């Protein structure tokens, strides 16, 4: 039995770099999914729904593939902090999160396009932010410009300086692709980076 082609339903260079660490051949595809929460939807449910929606969005272009979808939301006290898109929004997000613990919840989906089988997993990462001054927030945003990053904190870059502590089951989840969970889901489809 041949291994199906692996497709990452993402244009994120950070997710692409993480997946490349597994040494499996893969391609990427733009899922073009609107990343909006539904009314009354919990952040966790939203991230899982969007990760599956991203995988399904590219299934038509790759009907014989295994497709990986992932989505992340930052939430604090039930409030979702998405991609800020503007400097002013990023300032507000970071001012709200400073000195607090935020859940960066990553939804992960592996879709076996030929059969329609779906495997989903949610991975929480609790991030404790430093009690940052307004000047530190402004300096960070000038240097990093993380306007397309959930919660305005790019931990794979200078955003690590905003963080006092990270607690979670997978260090890669905060960057957007939980590789430990993904390896588990791939094994369900008889795919492993350790196969001879």
N, C-alpha and C positions, 0 to 999 in steps of 0.2 A: 504494500500500500504506500502510495506516495504522500509525502507531507504536503498539505496545502500551502499555497503562498501566504505569507504573513503580511498584513497591511496594518499600518498604524494610522488610524483616522484622526490625524492631527497635523497641523502645520507648525507646532511648537518645536523650535530647535532643541529645547531642553528635554522634551519627551523623546525626541529622536535620538539625542545623545545617550540618554538613559537606556533606551531599548537596544542600542548598538552594543552596550556592555555585555549583553547576553550572547553575542557572537552569532546570532541567527540571521540569515538573510531576510530582509524585509523591504517594503516600499512604503511610501507615505501617500495619503490622499486627504484632500481638504473636505471635511464633512459639511461645511457651510450650514451649521445648525445655530439658530438663535439661542443664546445662552441665558434665557430668561426663566425665572422661577414662576411657577403657576400659583394663582391665589390660594392661600392656605397650605401650600406645600412646605414640608419641613426642609431645611437645608440638606439633610442627609438624603431624603427621598429625591430632592431635585438633582443632586449630584449623580445619584444612581440612574435616574431617568435620562439625564443628559448624556451620560457615558454610553448608555445603550442607544440613544437616538443618534449619536455620532457614529457608532458602529453600523447601525442600520442605514444611515444616510449614504454610506459608500458601498453597501452590499450590492447594489445594482450594477455598479461599475466593476465589481470584483466578485462575481457570483460563485466562484470556486475557492474563495480564500477564507482564512481565519482572520478576523478583523478585531483590532483592539481599539476600544473607545475609552476615554478617560475624561473626567471633569472634576474640577475642584471648587469648593466654595469655602470661604472663611466665614465663620459665624461666632457671634458673641451675644449672649443673652437672647438667643432666638433671632437676632438680626443678621441678615446676610450682607457680607461685604464682597461684592463682585469686583470686576476689573474697573478701576476708577476712571480710566479714559482721559481724565483731565488732571492738571496739577492741583486745582482747588479741591477736587474730590479726594485725591490722594492725601492731601494735608488733613482733611476732615477725618478720613479713615484712620490714619496713623495717630492723630490726636485722641481719637476715641479709644484706640487699642492700647495706647501706651500705659505701662504698668499693669496690664491685664493679661489674662490667659485666653487665647483665641483657639477655637477648633478649626483647623484646616482639614476639612473632610474631603477625601478623594474617592470618587466613584470610579470603579473599573469594570469594564465589560469585555468579554471575549465572545464573539459571535462566530459560530461555524456556519458560514453563509449557505453552503449546499443543503444542510439539513434544517437550518433555522435555530439550532441549539444555541442557547444563551447561558453564559456563566457570568454572574455578577458578584462583586465584592465591594464592600465599603471599608475604607481604611482611615481612621481618625488620627490626626496628629495635633497634640496640644502644644501650642507655642506660647510661652510666657515672654511678653515684650518688656524691654527695659523701660524705665520711666523717663522717656526722652523729652528733652526741651524742644520748644518750637524751633529754635535755631538748628538743633541736630536734625529734626525732621526736614527742615528746609534744605539743609546741606545734603542730606541723603537723596532727596528728590532731585536736586540739581545734578548730582553725580550719576544716579542710577536711572532716573526717569522710568519707573516701573509701572507705567500707566496701563499696560496690558496684562497685569498680573493680579490675581485675586488677592485682595487685602493690601495691595501696594507694597508688599514685602517680598523681594526676590532673594530668597535664602541662598540660592546658588551663586549670588554675587555679593555686593556690599551689604545687602539686606541682612546678612548674618550678624552685622554689628548692631542691629536693632533688637536682637533676640538675647534673652537671658537664659532660656532653657527650652529644650525640645523633648517632648515625651511622645513616643509612638512606636508601633510594632515594625515600622519599615522606614529607614532614613531617607529612602528615595521618594516616599509618598509626598513629602512636603514640596518637592520639586515638580510633582505632577504625575508621576507614573510609579506606583508601588510595585517594584520588581519582585519582591518576595511573594506577594499575592499573585502576580502575573505568572510566575513560574508554577505555582500551584494550579492555576487555571489552564495553562498550556499543557501540563501533564494530564489533565482530564481529556485532552484531545490528542494524547500520545505524542506530544512535542516536548522536547527538553534540550536545553543547550548542552547537556552532558551525554546525549545519545552518541554512540560511536558512529 
